[in-house]
C-alpha cells in the first residue's frame, strides 16, 4: 500500500479538480487518511536517518594515468 499512496493521492486530486474543487465526505476521509499515512512514512525515514541531509557533495574521480 505504501507505494500506491502517492498514486491514490494524485487520482484524488485529479477528481477534486473535475468536481469543481470539492470532495465528497468519503473522498475527504480517504484523502486525509492517505495524507496521514504519507506523513507517517516520511517521518519514519527521517527518524531512522534514511534521508540525505545537506547538499550533495560530488566526488572528483581520480584521473587514471596510463603508462607508456
HELIX and SHEET records of a PDB file:
HELIX    1   1 UNK A    2  UNK A    4  5                                   3    
HELIX    2   2 UNK A    5  UNK A   18  1                                  14    
HELIX    3   3 UNK A   25  UNK A   47  1                                  23    
END                                                                             
